[in-house]
Amino acid sequence: MKNRLLLLLFVGLLLGGGWYGFKLKTSLSQRHHSIENDEATFAKVERATIVDKIVISGDISPDSRNSVEVKGEISGKIKKIYPVIGQSVKSGDTLIELDDRDLLTEKSTAQTDVEGAQLSLDKAKRLFERSEKLFQKKLISMEESENKKTDFLIAQNNFVKSESRLRSVIDKLDKTQIRSPINGKVIALPVVAGQVVVGAGSVNAGTLLMTIADLSKMIISCHINQIDIAHINENQPATFKVDSVRQDLFKGTVSIISPTASSKNNIKGYGVTIQILELDPKIRPGMTADVTFLIKTSENALTLPLSAVFNDENEEKVAYLRPKPKMEPKKQSISTGIVTFDRVEILSGLQEGDEVLLTKPKSPQK
C-alpha cells in the first residue's frame, strides 16, 4: 500500500512538472512573439540624408543633328559598296558606286549630238553672214535673208540643247559615285551589291543606302510622365548608368523638352532629350540608360518610414505616437517634405527619437 502511494505521488509530480513546463514555454513563446510584433510595429524618428529624385529609363542613340541617312539621287544597280558597318568614313569618301554603263553610252551619244549640232551651227552661221552681205548689195531679197537668220538661230538653239543634254548625263555619271556627306561611322547598311535602288526625288523617298553618324555626340531619349515633367528644365544636369558597366556613373544635361505631350505604353508624358557629356567608349548606340535627375537633397533631416505616415479624415498628414502600457495611441499632426519610395522627411510635429506606429490604430485617441 505504501509503495502504491509512493508510485502515485511520483506520477503526480511528473504530470504536474510537465504541465508547468508546458505553460511556462507557452508563456515565453507568446511573450517572445509579442516582443517581435512590437518591434515590427513601431519605428523611430531618425536623422538621415533624404534625396528627392526622378529615375527613368531611356535609349541611347546618335544625335539626329549629327546623323545622316544616305540616299542616291539617281536610280540604278549597285556596282560596289566600299565601307562596312562600323567603319569610319570622312566627308567626301566614296561610299557606293552605281553601274554606269548605260550612262556612258548615253554620254557618248550626247557628245556626238553636240558635235553634229556644232557643225550645223557653223554652217548656218556662214550662210547667215553671207546672206547679210548679199542683202546689203541687194542681190537677195529680205525674205531670203531673214530665212538664213532663222536657220542660224535654230541651229544655235539645237546646239545649246545638245550641250545641256551632255551636261545632264555627265551630272548623272558623277552621281553614280555616292559620297559621304559627313565624318562619322557607318551604323546601318541595308543594301547589297547587285541590288537595284531608287533615287530620292520629289515623288518618292528613295532607297536608304546606309546611315552614317558622328558617334562622338550621342543623346538619351526619355519619356517623362506629366507629373514629373514639372521638375525637369533645359540645361538641368543628370547622371546615368548603363547595364554593361553598372559601376560607372556618366553625366549628361537636358537639351530638349518636347512642348507637346505624347503617349507611350498608355502613359501620357513628354519627350526629353539628354545630351551625353564626355562620351565614354563603353557607351554604344542602342544601349538602355537608367537616368537620374536630382530634384532636392536634405541632409541631417528628421525621417520616418513612409508606412508610418497616414492621412486622417481631413486628409491631413498624421502619425500615431507609440502608446505607453494601457494607454491609447496619440494622433500627432505633422508636416512633410521630401518623399521617396520608402521614407519621408518630417518638417514639424515630431522630434528625433519619437516612436510611432507603422499601422493605423482602430480607435486612436483624439
C-alpha positions as CSV (number, residue, x, y, z in Angstrom):
1,M,0.0,0.0,0.0
2,K,2.8,2.4,0.9
3,N,4.6,1.6,-2.3
4,R,1.4,2.2,-4.3
5,L,1.1,5.7,-2.7
6,L,4.7,6.5,-3.5
7,L,4.1,5.5,-7.1
8,L,1.0,7.6,-7.4
9,L,2.8,10.6,-5.8
10,F,5.7,10.2,-8.3
11,V,3.4,10.1,-11.3
12,G,1.6,13.1,-10.0
13,L,4.8,15.0,-9.7
14,L,5.8,14.1,-13.2
15,L,2.4,15.2,-14.6
16,G,2.5,18.4,-12.6
17,G,6.0,19.3,-13.7
18,G,5.2,18.6,-17.4
19,W,2.1,20.8,-17.2
20,Y,4.1,23.6,-15.5
21,G,6.8,23.3,-18.1
22,F,4.3,23.5,-21.0
23,K,2.6,26.6,-19.6
24,L,6.0,28.3,-19.0
25,K,7.2,27.5,-22.5
26,T,3.9,28.7,-24.0
27,S,4.0,31.9,-21.9
28,L,7.6,32.6,-23.0
29,S,6.8,31.9,-26.6
30,Q,3.8,34.2,-26.6
31,R,5.9,36.9,-24.9
32,H,8.7,36.5,-27.4
33,H,6.2,36.7,-30.3
34,S,4.6,39.8,-28.7
35,I,8.1,41.4,-28.5
36,E,8.8,40.6,-32.1
37,N,5.5,42.0,-33.2
38,D,6.1,45.1,-31.0
39,E,9.4,45.8,-32.6
40,A,8.0,45.3,-36.1
41,T,5.0,47.6,-35.4
42,F,7.0,50.7,-34.3
43,A,9.6,53.0,-35.8
44,K,11.8,55.8,-34.5
45,V,12.2,59.2,-35.9
46,E,15.8,59.3,-37.1
47,R,18.1,61.7,-38.8
48,A,19.3,60.9,-42.3
49,T,20.1,62.4,-45.7
50,I,17.0,62.1,-47.9
51,V,17.1,62.7,-51.6
52,D,14.2,63.6,-53.9
53,K,15.0,62.3,-57.4
54,I,13.4,61.1,-60.6
55,V,14.7,57.8,-62.1
56,I,13.7,57.0,-65.7
57,S,14.9,54.7,-68.5
58,G,15.9,55.9,-71.9
59,D,17.5,54.8,-75.1
60,I,21.0,55.9,-76.2
61,S,21.3,56.9,-79.9
62,P,23.4,59.2,-82.1
63,D,22.3,62.8,-82.1
64,S,20.0,63.2,-85.1
65,R,21.6,66.5,-85.8
66,N,24.9,64.6,-86.5
67,S,23.4,61.6,-88.2
68,V,22.6,61.2,-91.9
69,E,20.6,58.8,-94.0
70,V,22.4,58.4,-97.2
71,K,20.3,58.0,-100.4
72,G,21.1,58.2,-104.1
73,E,19.9,61.0,-106.3
74,I,19.5,58.6,-109.3
75,S,18.2,55.1,-109.8
76,G,20.5,52.2,-110.7
77,K,22.1,49.0,-109.8
78,I,24.7,48.9,-107.0
79,K,28.1,48.0,-108.5
80,K,30.3,48.2,-105.4
81,I,29.9,49.1,-101.7
82,Y,33.1,50.4,-100.2
83,P,32.7,50.7,-96.3
84,V,31.3,48.0,-93.9
85,I,29.2,48.5,-90.8
86,G,31.2,50.1,-88.1
87,Q,33.8,51.6,-90.4
88,S,34.8,55.2,-90.1
89,V,34.4,57.5,-93.1
90,K,35.3,61.0,-93.9
91,S,33.3,63.7,-95.7
92,G,33.8,63.2,-99.5
93,D,34.7,59.5,-99.3
94,T,33.1,57.3,-101.9
95,L,30.5,55.0,-100.2
96,I,28.7,53.3,-103.1
97,E,29.3,53.1,-106.8
98,L,26.3,52.5,-109.2
99,D,26.6,50.7,-112.5
100,D,27.3,53.5,-115.1
101,R,27.5,51.5,-118.4
102,D,24.1,52.8,-119.7
103,L,25.1,56.4,-118.8
104,L,28.5,56.1,-120.5
105,T,26.6,55.0,-123.7
106,E,24.3,57.9,-123.3
107,K,27.2,60.3,-122.8
108,S,28.9,59.1,-126.0
109,T,25.6,59.7,-127.9
110,A,25.2,63.1,-126.3
111,Q,28.8,64.0,-127.3
112,T,28.1,63.0,-130.9
113,D,24.9,65.1,-130.9
114,V,26.9,68.1,-129.6
115,E,29.5,67.7,-132.4
116,G,26.7,67.4,-135.0
117,A,25.0,70.5,-133.6
118,Q,28.2,72.4,-133.7
119,L,28.7,71.5,-137.4
120,S,25.1,72.6,-138.2
121,L,25.6,75.8,-136.2
122,D,28.9,76.6,-138.0
123,K,27.2,76.1,-141.4
124,A,24.1,78.1,-140.5
125,K,26.4,80.9,-139.3
126,R,28.4,81.0,-142.5
127,L,25.2,81.1,-144.6
128,F,23.7,83.8,-142.5
129,E,26.7,86.0,-142.7
130,R,26.9,85.5,-146.5
131,S,23.2,86.4,-146.8
132,E,23.7,89.6,-144.8
133,K,26.4,90.7,-147.3
134,L,24.3,89.8,-150.3
135,F,21.3,91.5,-148.9
136,Q,23.3,94.7,-148.3
137,K,24.3,94.6,-152.0
138,K,20.6,93.9,-152.9
139,L,21.5,90.7,-154.5
140,I,18.9,88.7,-152.5
141,S,15.5,89.5,-151.0
142,M,14.9,90.4,-147.4
143,E,12.8,87.2,-147.0
144,E,15.7,85.0,-148.1
145,S,18.0,86.9,-145.7
146,E,15.5,86.5,-142.8
147,N,15.2,82.8,-143.5
148,K,19.0,82.4,-143.2
149,K,18.9,84.2,-139.9
150,T,16.1,82.0,-138.7
151,D,18.1,78.9,-139.7
152,F,21.1,80.2,-137.8
153,L,19.0,80.8,-134.6
154,I,17.5,77.3,-134.8
155,A,21.0,75.8,-135.2
156,Q,22.2,77.8,-132.3
157,N,19.2,76.6,-130.1
158,N,19.9,73.0,-131.1
159,F,23.5,73.3,-130.1
160,V,22.5,74.7,-126.7
161,K,20.1,71.9,-126.1
162,S,22.6,69.2,-127.1
163,E,25.1,70.7,-124.7
164,S,22.5,70.7,-121.9
165,R,21.8,67.1,-122.5
166,L,25.5,66.3,-122.3
167,R,25.9,68.2,-119.1
168,S,22.9,66.3,-117.6
169,V,24.4,62.9,-118.5
170,I,27.8,64.0,-117.0
171,D,26.0,65.1,-113.9
172,K,24.2,61.7,-113.6
173,L,27.6,59.9,-114.1
174,D,29.0,61.9,-111.2
175,K,26.0,60.9,-109.1
176,T,26.8,57.2,-109.6
177,Q,29.6,57.9,-107.1
178,I,27.7,58.3,-103.8
179,R,29.9,60.1,-101.3
180,S,29.8,60.6,-97.6
181,P,28.3,64.0,-96.5
182,I,29.9,64.0,-93.0
183,N,32.6,62.5,-90.9
184,G,31.4,59.5,-88.9
185,K,30.8,55.8,-88.7
186,V,28.5,53.6,-90.8
187,I,25.9,52.3,-88.3
188,A,23.4,50.8,-90.8
189,L,23.9,49.2,-94.3
190,P,20.6,47.7,-95.5
191,V,21.6,47.2,-99.2
192,V,23.9,44.7,-101.0
193,A,25.9,44.8,-104.3
194,G,23.8,44.0,-107.3
195,Q,20.6,45.5,-105.8
196,V,18.6,47.9,-107.9
197,V,17.9,51.1,-105.9
198,V,15.6,54.1,-106.5
199,G,16.9,57.6,-106.4
200,A,15.3,60.1,-104.0
201,G,13.0,62.5,-105.8
202,S,10.1,64.8,-105.3
203,V,7.6,61.9,-105.6
204,N,9.3,59.2,-103.6
205,A,11.6,58.9,-100.6
206,G,14.2,56.8,-102.4
207,T,16.1,53.7,-101.2
208,L,18.0,54.0,-97.9
209,L,21.6,53.0,-98.7
210,M,23.3,53.5,-95.4
211,T,23.2,55.6,-92.2
212,I,26.3,57.5,-91.0
213,A,26.5,59.0,-87.6
214,D,29.0,61.0,-85.6
215,L,29.3,58.8,-82.5
216,S,31.3,61.4,-80.6
217,K,27.9,63.2,-80.0
218,M,25.1,61.0,-78.6
219,I,21.9,61.5,-76.7
220,I,19.5,59.7,-74.4
221,S,15.8,59.9,-75.4
222,C,13.4,59.6,-72.4
223,H,9.6,59.8,-71.9
224,I,8.7,61.5,-68.6
225,N,5.2,61.5,-67.2
226,Q,3.2,64.7,-66.9
227,I,3.6,64.8,-63.1
228,D,7.4,64.6,-63.0
229,I,8.0,66.8,-66.1
230,A,7.3,69.9,-63.9
231,H,10.6,69.2,-62.2
232,I,12.7,69.0,-65.4
233,N,14.2,72.0,-67.1
234,E,16.5,72.7,-70.0
235,N,20.3,72.6,-69.1
236,Q,19.4,70.6,-66.0
237,P,22.2,68.1,-65.1
238,A,21.5,64.4,-65.0
239,T,23.5,61.2,-64.3
240,F,23.0,57.8,-65.8
241,K,24.2,54.2,-65.8
242,V,24.2,51.5,-68.4
243,D,23.8,47.8,-67.8
244,S,27.1,46.8,-69.3
245,V,29.1,49.0,-66.9
246,R,26.9,49.4,-63.8
247,Q,29.9,50.6,-61.7
248,D,30.4,53.7,-63.8
249,L,28.3,56.9,-63.4
250,F,28.1,59.1,-66.5
251,K,27.0,62.7,-66.9
252,G,24.5,64.5,-69.2
253,T,22.4,67.6,-69.5
254,V,18.9,68.2,-70.6
255,S,19.0,69.7,-74.1
256,I,15.4,69.4,-75.4
257,I,12.0,69.1,-73.8
258,S,9.1,68.4,-76.1
259,P,6.5,71.2,-76.0
260,T,3.6,68.8,-76.5
261,A,2.6,65.6,-74.8
262,S,2.6,62.1,-76.3
263,S,1.6,58.7,-75.1
264,K,4.0,55.8,-74.5
265,N,2.8,52.5,-73.1
266,N,-0.6,54.2,-72.4
267,I,1.2,56.8,-70.2
268,K,0.9,60.5,-71.2
269,G,4.2,62.3,-70.9
270,Y,6.8,64.5,-72.7
271,G,9.8,63.6,-74.7
272,V,13.1,64.7,-73.1
273,T,16.5,64.6,-74.8
274,I,19.7,64.4,-72.7
275,Q,23.0,65.3,-74.3
276,I,25.7,63.0,-73.1
277,L,28.8,64.8,-71.8
278,E,32.3,63.5,-72.1
279,L,31.3,60.4,-74.1
280,D,32.9,57.2,-72.9
281,P,33.9,54.4,-75.4
282,K,31.9,52.0,-73.3
283,I,28.7,53.8,-74.3
284,R,27.2,52.5,-77.6
285,P,24.1,53.3,-79.6
286,G,21.1,51.1,-78.7
287,M,22.0,50.7,-75.0
288,T,19.4,51.4,-72.3
289,A,20.3,54.1,-69.8
290,D,18.9,54.5,-66.3
291,V,18.8,58.2,-65.9
292,T,18.6,60.1,-62.5
293,F,17.5,63.7,-62.1
294,L,18.3,65.1,-58.6
295,I,15.5,67.4,-57.6
296,K,16.3,68.2,-54.0
297,T,18.6,66.9,-51.2
298,S,18.0,67.4,-47.4
299,E,20.9,66.4,-45.1
300,N,20.5,65.5,-41.5
301,A,16.8,65.6,-41.8
302,L,14.2,64.0,-39.5
303,T,12.8,61.0,-41.3
304,L,10.3,58.2,-40.9
305,P,9.4,55.1,-42.9
306,L,6.7,56.1,-45.4
307,S,4.4,53.5,-43.9
308,A,4.3,55.5,-40.6
309,V,2.6,58.5,-42.2
310,F,-1.2,58.5,-42.7
311,N,-4.0,60.8,-43.9
312,D,-6.7,61.5,-41.3
313,E,-10.4,62.2,-42.0
314,N,-9.4,65.8,-43.1
315,E,-6.7,64.5,-45.5
316,E,-4.0,66.0,-43.2
317,K,-0.8,64.2,-42.6
318,V,-0.6,62.5,-39.2
319,A,1.5,59.9,-37.3
320,Y,0.5,57.9,-34.2
321,L,2.8,58.0,-31.2
322,R,3.7,54.7,-29.6
323,P,1.5,54.4,-26.6
324,K,2.6,53.7,-23.1
325,P,1.2,50.5,-21.4
326,K,-2.6,50.5,-21.0
327,M,-2.9,53.8,-23.0
328,E,-4.3,54.5,-26.4
329,P,-2.0,55.8,-29.3
330,K,-2.0,59.6,-29.7
331,K,-2.6,61.1,-33.1
332,Q,0.1,63.8,-34.0
333,S,-0.3,66.2,-36.9
334,I,2.8,66.6,-38.9
335,S,4.1,68.4,-42.0
336,T,6.3,66.6,-44.5
337,G,8.9,67.5,-47.1
338,I,10.8,65.2,-49.4
339,V,9.1,61.8,-50.1
340,T,10.9,58.8,-51.5
341,F,9.6,55.3,-52.2
342,D,10.4,54.2,-48.6
343,R,11.0,57.3,-46.4
344,V,9.6,60.7,-45.8
345,E,11.1,63.9,-44.4
346,I,9.4,65.3,-41.2
347,L,9.4,69.1,-41.1
348,S,7.4,69.5,-37.9
349,G,5.2,67.7,-35.4
350,L,7.8,65.1,-34.3
351,Q,11.2,65.1,-32.7
352,E,14.3,62.8,-33.1
353,G,13.8,59.6,-31.1
354,D,10.0,59.7,-31.1
355,E,8.5,56.3,-31.7
356,V,5.4,56.0,-33.9
357,L,3.2,53.2,-35.1
358,L,3.6,51.6,-38.6
359,T,0.0,50.6,-38.7
360,K,-3.0,52.8,-38.2
361,P,-4.8,52.0,-34.9
362,K,-8.5,51.2,-34.9
363,S,-9.5,53.7,-32.2
364,P,-6.8,56.3,-31.7
365,Q,-7.0,58.9,-29.1
366,K,-8.0,62.3,-30.5
